[in-house]
Amino acid sequence: MLFNPITLPNGAVLKNRLVKAAMEESLARPDRTPSDDLIQLYRRWSEGGCALLLTGNVMVDGNHMTGAGNLVLDKGQQLERFTAWSAAAQSGGASVWLQINHPGRQAPSKLNDHSLAPSAINLDMGNFSKLFAPARAMNEAEINRVIEQFADTALQAERAGFDGVQIHAAHGYLISQFLSPLVNQRTDKWGGSVEKRAQLLISVVDAVRQRVQPGFAVAVKLNSADFQRGGFGPDDAQVVLQLLADKQITLIELSGGSYEAPAMQGQSRDERTLAREAYFLDFAEQLAHHTQIPLMTTGGIHRREIAEQVLAKGVDLVGMATALALQPDLPNLWQQGIGVQVSLKPVTWKNKTLASLAVMAQVRRLMRDLGQANVNMAKPRPYWWVVITDQIADARHVRRLKKWRRSL
């Protein structure tokens, strides 16, 4: 079943049910375009056997970024490097979709003096809150501008040869913030009921779909729950799925959490218990009964038997992330009957925020290593070491980003 093809609503045929889910690579060149290492990394993943590759988040606005090493694809960006990236990602027979995103209030303060959000509610990260720019409530013009930016980026992605885009509406980024009753406390047409809180997502989907060709994939990454008391939950997700029913959506990926409650790393803030693997499968199984749109779920999957279990529950595609940073050819090995399973050692630090940062730094290190042409397999390093080297690399990216912004 795992290696059966599937035909998506836009007519595209995927050769199997395995997807490389998005991971933030932080491998931009100084001009915010794909580096050689990033292109090599996706060539390796394409040859590894996944049917579909979802890129790490690409920013729709260079003035609002989740990290200094991010790529930016807006209407003014040159496409040559992006075209080379899409070609490399397709070289082994995979399709590739560009994940497009705006951070909203999840923007580092070292990159901006303020961040945009539905309401002026700052990120609550305890002692780490000051690392994020203060949030300012968006006005109508700014909301409309963001909608156009998503559409512009989708069109540029199509021109650069990508097979589709995935609109990031999960993990506490801007569209997810509008969906959350904890962050979105507006009283205009963009806030209130879940239908109103979903209007930014619906408007972005409509704008993107109007700009690209019918066969171009338009997917959405949506939280099944925020895992915060009083936040966006499965009942809200069900309503959003219904709102998306007639929007020509190619695929919905169900995930969960945010920077405040990183459920995508297996941590919950509302005391709900998550599975040790396939964190969101129970939610996906429930929601699968309420939509005809193909569903995908991800979250800690690294064993073939768990991947098969996901499909058996009625979910159409299986997303894997960290496992493919550890073993980029894992799908090929599974298809050959080689029972490989890979996972990172857990971080035992008491501070959960630092532990979460350590995991992300480890994965970025693995991806940087795989981007080197002479590296066949990346190996995890000590967590303290990857945190230090990741901070050094980030400082270099910050200097380059500020120089790039001054050149515009």
N, C-alpha and C positions, 0 to 999 in steps of 0.2 A: 504493500500500500504506500509506503514511504517513497518509493521510486516510480509510482504511477504518475503520468502527466495530468495536468489540469488545464482546462480552458477557462480563462477569465472573462468577465463581462465585456471587455473591450475587444475580444477576439484573440488576444495573445495566448499562446500555449506555453506553459512552463513544463520543463522536462521531468521535474519531480516536485516534491512538496517541501523541500528544504530551502530556507531563506537565510542569507546572512543579514541579521538585524543590524541596525545602526549602532555605531560606536564613534565617539568623538575622537578623530585621529590627531588633530592639532598638527597637521603637516602641510600648512599653507606656505607658499613662497612669500617673500616680502610684499609682492603686489596682490596678495590674497588669492592667487590662482594655485592649482594643484602642483605640488612639487614632484620631482622625479620619483622620490620614495613613495609618495602616495599612488602614483601611477603604477609602479612596480607592485605595490601591495595589492591593488585590485586585480592586476593581471594574475597574481598568484591565487587569489581567491576564486577568480573565474575558472582557473584550471583545476580548482579543488573539488568541483562537483555540485555546488549549489545551483539551483535553477534561477534564483533571483538574488541580486545584491542590492541592499539598501545602503546608501552612503551615510556617513556621519553628517550631522546637521550642517547645512550650508546657509549662511546668513543672507537674509533679503535686504538688510540695511547695514552697511559698514560702520555706522555710528552706534549701533546697538548689537553687541556680540556676546555670546556665552563665554568666549575665551579668546585670548590674543592670537592663538594659532589657527583660528577658524578661516575657512574660505568665505569669500563673498561673491555672489553672482547677482548683479543687478543689471539694469538695462544699459549701463555704461561700460560694463566689464568686457574685456576682450575674450573671445571664445576659444582661441587656438588650444590653450592648455586644457580647457574643459573638454574639448573634442577629443584630445589625446587620451584623457582620463576615461571617457565613456567607451572609446574603442578598446582600450586595455581591459576594461571590465567586461566587455562582450567577447573578448578574444577566445575564451575557453568555452563559449556556448551559453553563458549566462545572460539574462536580461539585467539591466541596471536602472534603478530609479533614484533620483536625487531627492534626499530629504531636505525640505526647506523650512526655515524656522526664524522666529524672532524671540529673543529671550524675555522681553518684558522686564519685570523687576528682578529676574535672576541674571543680572548683569554685574560683573565685578566693578567695584568702585575705582580700581586702578585704571579702568578704561573709560569711565564716564563719571561726571559729577552728579548725574541723576539718571533714573531709569523710567521707562514708561509702563503704566499698569492701568487696569480698569479703574481702580480707586487708589488713593494715596495710602496704601497699607504696605509697610516695609516687610521685607523677608525676615522671619524669626528663626535665626540660627544660633541663638544663645550668644556665647562669647565670640562667635564668628560672624555675627550680623553685620558688623562694620565693614566686612569684606565686600559687601554688596551695596550698590549705589542706592540712595534714597529714592523711593517711588513717587512719581507724580501722576495724578489722574490724567488720562488722555482726553483731549477735546475732540469734537466731531471731525475736524479737519485731519487730525493725526490718525484717527481710526480709519478714515477713508484713504489716507495715504498708505497705511500699512496694507490695506486690502489690495491696492494697486501694486505695491511692492511684491506681494506674493504672486500676483498675476504676471508681473514683469519677469520675475525669476523663473517661473514655470515656462514661459515662452522662450527665454534664453536657454533653459535646459533642453527643450525640444530642439532648438536650433543647433545645440551642441551635440546632438546625437543620443541623448538619454532616451530610454523607453518610457519613462514616466516620472512623476514626482510623488513624494509622500509629504503631505501637509502635517507638520508636527503640532498636534493639539493635545499633547500629554505632558507628563513629567514636570508640570508647574511652569512651563514657558507661557508666552503671552496668551495664546488662544486658550490654553488650559486655565489660565488665570481668569479669563472672562467666563469660563464655564463654572468656576468655583464660587459658591455662595460666601465663602470665607474671604475671598479676595475681591470679588465683584460685588460692591454694595451700591451700585449706581441705581438711580431711579428713573433714568430715561429709557429709550428703546433698547439699549444694550445691557440692561440689568433687570433683576427681579426674578421672574419665573425662569425655569430652566429653558423654556423656549426662547425667552429674550436673551438669556445669558449665552445661548448657542448662536445668536445672530451673527457674531463676528466669524465663527467657523463657517456658517452657511454662506455668508457673503464672500468669504475667501474662496470657498469651493466654487460658487457660481462664477466669480470673476476669473478663476483659473480655467474652468471648463469652457468659458466663452472665448478665451484667448488661444487655446491649443486645439489640435485636430482631434476628431472623435476617437481615433485609435490610440491616442496617447493616454497612458495610464494616469489616473488621478486617485491616489490612495490617501487615507487618513490614519494617523496614529492617535488613538484615543485612550484615555484612562478608563479602566473598568471601575476604579475607585481611587480617590486621593489618599485614603488611609489616614485621614485626620477627622476628628470628631466634628460633625456639622459640615463636612466638606462634600465634594462631588462624589456620588456613590453609584452603585449598580442600577438603581431605579432611574437616576438621572441619565446614565449611559444608555439605558433602554429607550428613553425619550429621544436622545440625540440620534440613535440608530434609526428610529422611525422618521426623524426629520431628514435624514440623509438618504432615505429609501429611493427617492425619485431623482437623485442628483447625479446619476451616471458615475457612481463611485466604483472603482475597480476592486478595491480591497480595503478592509479595515483591520488594522493591527491593534489588539487590545493589550494594554500594559497597565501600569499603575504607579502612583507615588509622585514625589517632587523632591526638590532639594531639602525641604523641611522634613519629609517623611520618605526616605529613599527606598520605597517598596521594590523598585526595579533592581535593588541589590539585596532583596529579601528582608527589609526592615519596615515595620509598621509603626505608626505613631498612635493609632486608635485601638491597639491591643488585639486587633484581629490576627489570627494565626495564618501565616503563609506557608505553603508547601516548601520543602527544602529544594525542590526542583519543579520547573513549570509553575512558577508562583501564582499565575493568574488563571490557571486552567479551569478551576471551579467557576469563576466568574464568566469565562469565555463559554463554557458549556451552557450556563444559564442564558446568556445573551444570544447564543446561536439559534435559539428557538424564536427569536424576535426579529430576525432579519434574513433576507435572501442574499445580501451582499456577502461574498466570501470573507471569511475571518481567518486571522493569523494571531497566534499568541507567542510571546517570548518570555524570558525570565529564568535564567539559570539552567537551561536545558543542556545537558552534555552527554546523555546516554541514549542509545538507540531505542531501548525499550520505552523510555519516557516519551521520546518523539513519536513512536507508534501509538502510545496511549493518548497523546494529544489528538491524533487523527481519529482514533476510535471514539472519542468524545464528541465528534461532529465538527471539529475545527478543521479548516481546509489546508492551512499551511503552518509549518513549524519554523519559528524564528530562533536562531542561535547567534550568540554574540561572542562572549569570552571564550567559549570552547573553540571557536574558529580562529581566535587570536593565538591560541595555544597549538592548534592543529589545523592549519588551513585546508588540508585535503581530507578532513574527517568524512565528508559525504562519500568521496570515492572509496575510502577504506570500508565504510559501512556497506556500500554496494558490493564490494568484493567479499563481504562476509567476515571482515576482520573486526572483531569486537573491541574497538578502541573506545575508551572513555577518558576524558581529560577534565581537570578542574583545578582552580587555584586553591592554595592552602588558605583557610580562614584567617582573618586578621583578629587577633585576640586582644587588641588594645581596648582599654576601658572607654575611651572617648569615641563614641560612635561616629561623630562627624569626621574626626581624623581617620578613623578606620575606613570610612567611605571614600575619603580622598585618596587613601593609600591604594585601595582597589582600583580606582580610576587611573591613578598614576601607573600602576602595574600594567594595566591593559594598554595604556598609551605606549609604554616602553616596549611591550611585545610587538605592537603594530609598527613602531619605528624600526625595530630589528628586522621584521619581515619585509620592510620596504627596502632593505639592503639586498642588492642582487647576489651577494656572496654568502648570504645567510639562508640556510635550508630550513632551520627550525629555531624558533625563538624560545628561550628558557626564562622562567621567572627569576627575578633577582630578590634579594632581601627587601622587605617593605620599607625599612628606614632609608635604604639606598635609593629606591625609585622615587620616594617622596622628595628627597633632596635634589636629585638630578632633574626631576620634573619641575621643581621650582626654579632651578637654574635655566632650564629650557624656556619656561614661561616668561621669565624676566627678559630673555633675548627676544621672544615674540612681542612682548609689550613695547620694547624699544623700536622694533621694526614696524609695528602697527602705528605707533604715534608718528613715525617718519612718513609712513604711507599716507596717513590722514592729512599731514601738512602739505603733501604734494598734490592733493586733489584741488 
